[in-house]
Amino acid sequence: MTFPVFASGDTLNASDMNAVGLWLVNTTNFSAVSSQTVSSVFTSDYRNYVLVLNYTTVTTQHVSSIQFTVSGTATTTNYKARTARWYAASLGWELTDDELGTDEIPVCVVSATVPTWAGKQINVYAPQIAQPTALSSFGPGSFSTSNFYWEHINGVHNASTQFDGFKLTFNGNTTGTIKTFGVR
């Protein structure tokens, strides 16, 4: 199938619109914050979501994390996570369970020297359904101007909670963008 090309003024066909796989639900820009909550983005319109996280500036190297929210309030228990990072051939894999404890899920290691080298695609599975909510986070993590991580993180909130948003937590002042897409 060829993706349709739309131009200003076109009449859009329902069949073309129904073929769109991701739908931008929200864009949140954050500036010099230690956390950012994004509310009312998980709805019954979509079962699964993709979050795209990009960093612009970071004051302190850290591991960013996520918690799911209900009406803007973060849920702080029942998280499980497994992290796999590849740093260099000489060092091999770093494998960690519950790296930040069970009150949040890590999503990205990011350095202050090259924060733009870090970015994540975070897949969130069925957050709007009252069942355990799973996620996977993958992409580059930054370490220094000559090195970066390859990261893959899987996590779950292991309770039957229906979420409508999420909270990202940073160590130090962080600037960047998080886009939320619904998956058709």
N, C-alpha and C positions, 0 to 999 in steps of 0.2 A: 504494500500500500504506500502510495506517495502522500506525504504530509501536505495538507492544503496550504496554499499561500493566500493570505487575506490582504486586501488593500483598503485604504480609507474609502468609505462609501459603499463597499461591497455589501450585498445581502448575504448573510451567513446561513448556510444550510445546516439543519439540525444534524444530519449525518456527519458533516465535517466537524461540528462542535462536539458531538458525542465521541469522536475519535481522539480528542485531546486527552492525553494521559495524566498530566499534572496540571493542577489549577492553583495559581497563586492565591493564597488565602490572606496572607499578612506579610508585611515587611516592617521590621523594627530595627531602627538604627539606635545604638546606645553609645554614650560618650562619657568616658572617665568615670565608670561605675564599678562597684564591686559585685553587683548582681543585676539581673534584668528579668522581670516577670513578663510573660506574654500571655494574656488572658483571652478567653472566649474564642479560641482558634480551633479547638477540637469539637466538632459537632456531628450530628447524625448524617450530615451530607456526605461524609467520606468515612470509610472504615480505617484506612491507613494514611499516614502522613510522612512527608520527607521534610526535614529541617536542613537548611544549608547555612552553616556558620562560617563567617569570615572575620578575621581580626585585622585591625588597622594599627593600633598601638596598645602596648601592655607595659605596665611599670615594673612588674615582678614576674619572673618565670614561675609558672604554676600549672596545675592540672585543673582545667575547668570542669564543672560538673553540672548535672541536671537533676531536678526534682519535678514531679508532676504536681499540678495544682487543681484545686476546686475553688471556684470563685476568687481566684487570686491568692489563696492560701496554700503554701507548699506542704505536701505530705512528707514527713521526715522519718518514716520507719518502713520496714519490710522490703528494702532494696537488696538485690544481689547483683554482682557484676564480675565478669572475667575480662581481663585486659591482656592483650598480646602486643608487644612492641618489638620491632626489629630496629636496632640502632646501627650496628656495623657487623660485617662478617666476622671480625675477630671477637666480638662480644656475643653474637647470636641473639636469641630471643630472651626477652624479659617477660615472664608470665606471672600475673598477679591475680589473686581472688580478693574481691572487696577492698580494693586499694584505698578507698576513702571511707571505709566503714560501711554500715548498712543504712545510712540516712541519706544517701545520694548515689548517683551513678557517674563515674568519670566519663568525660567525652573527648578531652583533648589536652595534650601537654603543649604549652605555648611559651616561647621565650620572649624576653624584653628586647633582645638584640635583633631578632628577625621574626616578628609576629606574623607578617604576611606570608611566611612559609607554612604556617599552620592553617588548617581549615578542615571542616568536617561535613560529611553528609550523614545525617542521623535519621534512620528509619524508625518510625514509631508505629507499633502494630496494635490496632484496636483500642486506643485510649478512651474512646467514648462508650465502650461497652463495659458493663460491670463484671469484669473478669481480670486476671492478671494481665498487665500491660508490659510488653516486651519492647526492646529497642536494640538496634545495632548502630554503631558509630564507626566510620572508617574514613581514612584519609591521612594526610601528612601531619605530623606534629613537629614543631620547631624546637631546636636545642641550642644551636649556636650558628654563626655565620658560615661554618664549614660542615655542619652536620644536621641531620634531621631524622626524625623517627618515621617509620611506617607503623600505623596503629590500627588495631581492630579491637573494638570493645563491644561485648554483648552484655545486656543487663535486663533485669525484670523487676517490676514492682509486683511482689507476690501477694496480692490481696485483690479482692473483687471490688475495686473502686472505679467509678466512672469519672474521668478527668476531662476538664475543658481547656487546660493550658499547661504551661511549664515555666520553671524558673531556672535560669542559668546563673551559676555562681563562679566568681573569679577571685583570685587573690591579688589585691591591688587594683588600681584604676585601669579599666580596660575599655577600649573603643572598638566598635565593629558593627556588623550587620548580621541579623538572623532572619532568614526568609522561611516561611511556612507554606508548604504546598500540600493540597489534598490529592490523594492518588485515586484516579478513577478505577 
